[in-house]
Amino acid sequence: MEELMYKSTRNSELRITASKAVLQGLSEDGGLFLPTYIPKLDVSLKELAAMDYRGVAYEVMKLFLTDYTEEELKHCIASAYDEKFDTEGIVELVYADGAYYLELFHGKTIAFKDMALSILPHLMITAAKKNDIEDDIVILTATSGDTGKAALAGFDSVPGTKIIVFYPKGGVSFIQERQMVTQAGANTCVIGIKGNFDDAQTGVKKLFADKALKEELATRGYRFSSANSINIGRLVPQIVYYVYSYVKLLAEGKISEGEKLNFTVPTGNFGNILAAYIAKEMGLPVNKLICASNENKVLYDFFETGVYDRNRDFKLTNSPSMDILISSNLERLIYLIAGEDDAKNKDLMRKLVNEGKYEITPDMKSKLADFIGGCATEQETLSQIRKLHEDTGYVIDTHTAVASYVYDAYKKNTGDDTKTVIASTASPYKFTPNVMTAIDKVEANEDPFALVDRLSKLSGVKVPVAVEEIRTAPIKHDKVVEVSDMKQSVLDFLK
C-alpha cells in the first residue's frame, strides 16, 4: 500500500504530509485536504471492543496521521482525553425511546466540538516541531456557536499560538456567547460580526486566501491555521467516536459483530456526518447515514434533488449551530463522489460562489445512496424535546432534538428497524431557554441562570461546571465589527 499523504480537493496532484495538512488547515488553492486514500481498519471490531476510548482513538488516528510517531500520537491522545471530561468513558451511550444517544458533550465546553478541539492544539504543536516551524501559529476560526468556545478553551495559553474567533452577534445562544466573551488568556480574541455564520465563515476563508496579508504576517513571525472542521486535524478525531460507539455496543452485547447500525446526525457544516461516512468507508458496518437539518434545510434539499442552492432566506432558529447555508465540508464529499476529479469539483465550487448553487450529475447522485436527508421545524424540534422528556425523563438539547425527530420520521416512513445511534451534540444546558420552553413554562425576560437552575431540578442532572463558571465571570471581549472590518481587526489584535 502506498504511503498515505494529503491532497487538495482542488488539486489532486498536491501531496503533503498529515502534519503539514494539520498546520495549514486550508490548502492555498482554497480546497480542503483529504487523504490520498481512505485506510481500512487494521484491528478487528472484537479487539477494538476490548479497548477504552483512548485505545480506539489511537487505532483509528494512526491510520490517518501517518507521519506522527506512536509516542507522539499517544501523547496527544493522553493529553486531550483526560480529566477535562466529566465521565471516565469520555463519551456516553444512553438508550431512550428506541435509539442510542451518543453523548458527545462531556468535555470542557459541553459540546461535541470538544471531542476534536481537545486534541487539535496538541496535534498542531507537535506538527510545528516536526516541521521546524518557529513562527507563532494564529488560529483563525468562524463559529456558529460551539466551535468558538471549544477552540478558545483548547488553545488558551498554549505557547506559540494565538486564536481569533469570529461569531455572528445575535446568532448564538446566551450561554454560547457568554462562554466565549468571558474567555481568559492573553492569546485569545473574540469578535462579534454584524452578519450570520456564513458571512463569518466566508470572511475567514478570504483572510486565508489573502496573499498580501499572509506575507505581512510572515514578516512579523505569524502564520495562519484553522480550528474549523475544514482542518483535517478536526475531522480525523471525529471519526473515532463513531467507531467507539459501535464497539461499545458490541462490548455490551447490544449488537453482534458485523451487524449494521444507522447513524443520525444533526448537521450544519457537514463535518460531523462526513466523519461517520469515512468510518463506514474504513469498514465500520453502517447501514444509513441520516442527515438531519433544521429549517435552514439546504442539505435536505440537496439530498432530495441533487441541487445545492444557498439562494434562500437565512433563518435564525432554536438550533443555532446548524444555522448554515454554506456547508463547507460537503466539498470533501462532492470531490469523492466526482471520482476525485478536482476540475469538476472546482467548477461546482465556482458556481456556488458565483451563482449560489450547483447541480451534481446523476452518476454523482447515485453515489449518495448511503445518505438520507430529513428536516424538522422549530415547533417539531420543541415537541420532540417535550415528548422524549415526558415518555422517558431524558432531556436533550435542540440540535439533538432535530436529529431525534428526523430519525422518528424516517423510521415511521421506512419501517427500517436497524439499531440507530443519534449523535447528541450538546448539553441541554447550552440552550436552556428553548429546552425549558419545550418542557415547562418560561416567563418573559426570565433570568437565563434561573432557567438553568430550574432545568437542573426538572432533569435531576447537576449543572455542568462549564455553566457554573460563567455565572459571575467578567466580560473580556466586547468587540463587534462589520464583515468588511474583519481583516483590520485581525491586524489590530496581532499588533
Helices and strands as residue ranges (DSSP letters): E 6-8, E 11-16, H 18-24, E 33-35, H 45-49, H 53-61, H 70-80, E 92-96, E 99-103, H 114-117, H 120-130, E 136-142, H 146-155, E 161-168, H 174-181, E 188-193, H 197-209, H 211-219, E 222-225, H 232-251, E 261-266, H 271-281, E 286-293, H 298-305, E 307-309, G 320-322, H 330-337, H 342-355, E 357-359, H 362-366, E 371-375, H 378-392, H 398-414, E 420-424, G 428-431, H 432-439, H 448-459, H 465-468, E 479-481, G 483-485, H 486-494
